Amino acid sequence: MKKTIRDYDLNNKKVLIRVDFNVPMKDGKITDDTRVKASLPTIKYALDNDAKVILLSHLGRVKEESDKKKLSLKPVFELLSSLLEEKVYFVEETRGKKLEEAISKLNNKEVLVIENTRFEDYPNKLESTNNLELGKYWASLGDIFINDAFGTCHRAHASNVGIASNLPSGLGFLVEKEIKAFEPVLNNPKKPFTVILGGAKVVDKIPVIENLIDKADHILIGGGMAYTFLKAQNYEIGKSLVDLEHIEFCQNLLNKYPNKIILPVDSVNALEIAENAITHDKNVEDFMEEEIGLDIGTNTISEFKKYLEKSKTIVWNGPMGYAEYEVFSKGTKAICETLKKVQATKIIGGGDTISLVQKLGYNDENTHISTGGGASLELLSGKILPGIDAIDEKNIEK
């Protein structure tokens, strides 16, 4: 069992917390503050226990010098300042004398935000390749390291694994909550256990399917990936998205688990991907060559609901259609509405799924909505997450 922030005396300690402030931005303004607010319980706990709090996070991808101008964490710092009662400082550097001096002047119950850790990715990708020197340097700035950024736990970066390798470490409340939410699904799910998979590509979901196929009672397939499965059954799918490299995988899966894999029986089709597209519900055997399948149809929604209403454990990853457009969002909305009414252990994971269900107004206190798309996929695939693996065990002292 991993140590958590509760296992340390934080009084007068410099506590480095890796948070996930990778928020969506438009014209320099934050468009969704969910991730910032999700970090508050851990930050406030450290402050309440008289720590000097130093926050690290990435924002976007820094591939060239010009990216630094639009990917500064300053807007996040300003938001955080408005959310916390204590003093918050910001240093526009990731290392150096200015940063070190600011930390040395930090008082108990104060917060300092370090500039975007991905600034260290240009030109040599020091952050994302877990550069040993950079990890040691950041660790030298603090006394204790807490990882509370679930969204990056599937990556070995200098700001998580690098620091944890050089300091006493623990998990924050957000990461702890994520792990606890996934444990019953991965280890002993209540039956019936139904998995809903959508999104564009079959290849992205293969590890999840392989890990859960024997645990789950049914896997409902929607989204763009459904058309590859339909193609594997020799259906005409027109101009729909298809992953030709994985047709054989789909065929083998359908042959081995004919009663577990549940495919759409009808599809919302159009001639173009556009907000004002004219759509038609078509049975899967009635596709026209020029049509594109862009959502699950009415009969499929009814079929999927029957499985979900009987379920005691449900995992959902990936939208049911091209739900960015209202005209192709009916299937995703229907899954949202069904889940609200089902009494079950429910987990929604995946970046696209999360943003869509929030946009659609999904709100159910009995559902765990994961903050990490890639990390949740890796967990569901049965993989070890480096950012968690690097954290100290409760019975081990560094």
C-alpha positions, 0 to 999 in steps of 0.5 A: 500500500502506498503512502499518502499525504496523511503519513507525513508531518508537514509542519514547516516542511517544503512540500512539493505537490505535482498537480494536474493544471493541464486545463483547456485554454482559449485566448489565454483564458481557462475554459474549464477549471475542473482540474484546478478545483480537483486539486484543492483538497490536497493543497488545503490539507497541506496548508492546514498542516502548516506546510510551505506548498510548492506546486508543479504542473505541465500545460499543453505540449511545448515543441518550440520556443513560441509555445511558451508564450501561450502555455504559461501557468500564470492564468492558472496561478491567478485562478488559484489565488482567487480560490485559496485564502492563503497567499499564492506566488508565481515564479516564471521559471522552472529552475534557477536562482530566482526560483530558489530565492522565492522558495527560501522566502516562503512562509508556512501556509503559503503557496508557490506555483512553478512555471509549466514543467513542459518548458523543460521539454524545449529543446531537449525534452528533459521533463517528458524523458524523466531527465535524472538531473532535472528530477534531482534538481526539483527534488532539492527544492523540497522536503516531501513530494506528493503526487496528486496528478492522476492525469500524468501517472501513466507517464514517467516524467521528471516532475513525478517519477524523477522527484519521487525517486529522490524524496520521501513521497506519498499520494494526494487525495485525488490520486488516492480517490482514483485508485480506490474507485478503480480497485473494485472494477479491476479486482472483484466487480459486482455482476453483471459487469458491463463495459461500454467502449466508444471513440474512434480507433479500435487500436486504442481500446485493444489493451482494455478489451484484452484485460476486461473481456474475461471479467466483463459479462458484456462489452457494448461497442459504439463510436467510430470503432464500432464500424470496424467491428461491423466491417469484420462481420462483412457489413457494408459501412460506406465511408465510415471510419474503419481500422483496416489493420485490426479487422482480424482482431475484431473477427477473432474476438467476435468468434471467441466471444459471440455473446459478450461483444454487443454491436450496434444494430442501427446507425445514425448516417449522414453524407457529411460530418457537419453540424447541420448534416441531414441524418437518417437512422439505418439498420446496419445491413442497409448502409449506402456506399456514400454514407458515413456512420456517425452515432448509434441509432435508436434501436441500438440505444434501446438494446444497450439500455437493457444491458445497462439497466441490469448491471451492477458494475459499469465502466464507460470509455469513449463517446458513442458518436461524433458527439462534438456536433449536436446532431450526432450526440443522441447516443452519448446523451442516451447513455448519460441519461441511462446511467443516471438511473442505474444503481451500480458502481459506475466509472466514466474514464477517458479525456473525450468522454469526460469533457463530453459528459460534462458538456452534456450536463451529466451530474451524478454523485454516484458516478466516478468521473476519472480526471485522467484519460490516458491514465484511466485507460492504462489502469483498465488495461491492467498496466502499472502506472509509473507515477504511482509505482514510484511512490513510497510504500507504507512500510518502506523508508527512504 
